[in-house]
Amino acid sequence: MEIDISKLKGQYVYLRELRNENIPIIKNLAKDERLWEFTKTLLINETYDEQFEQYISVALNSNGDGTFGVGLQKTFVIYRRSDNSIIGMTRYYGLSEKHKRVDIGYTWYIPEVWRKVYNKECKLLLLQYAFEVLNFNRVGFHVAHINIRSQKAVEKIGAVREGVLRKHSLQPDGSIRTTVLFSIIDEEWPKKKQQLLQLIETCKK
């Protein structure tokens, strides 16, 4: 599936598909252990180079890593418009044109932009594209049960908590992850969009 990147540009952030030339900057940014406190995606130890190579290889692969829920995907680099710097990454994954659904996740930001406007506008752009350009019926979010900060962030943008997948998967360090499911569906989107726009307006930078 081709994505029209021109439609993923907001007032504060813009998105571009992940490219090889982005990798050195991302590798440096991703060394911050605070990014992986809850996801355990990268453990940041003596094997960091090896871990990162595996992580970025999956991110570059449009077929994901073949695990449950990942499937077809598009990985995006998030740029701050004010200085064109990379501030994070996110993905569409579990893409299904047949079933008109997609999940948003694998998202991280550098700590200096946490709790600011950037994530909210990024989610607006991705949700707007899914519902208004792709005409999808559903956008989902899968959040680790211990990541209360992300659960609150997803709820704040209007996603509905649907349930919990107990002992859903194993994390890279061997710990068991339970996953909390959220979603927004098409008939909810017009109201959710207005709420999100108001949230962005009150949040600012």
Secondary structure, 3 states (H helix, E strand, C coil): CCCCHHHCECCCEEEEECCHHHHHHHHHHCCCHHHHCCCCCCCCCCCHHHHHHHHHHHHHCCCCCCCCCCCCEEEEEEEECCCCEEEEEEEEEEEECCCCEEEEEEEEECHHHCCCHHHHHHHHHHHHHHHHHCCCCEEEEEEECCCHHHHHHHHHCCCEEEEEEEEEEECCCCCEEEEEEEEEEHHHHHHHHHHHHHHHHHHCC
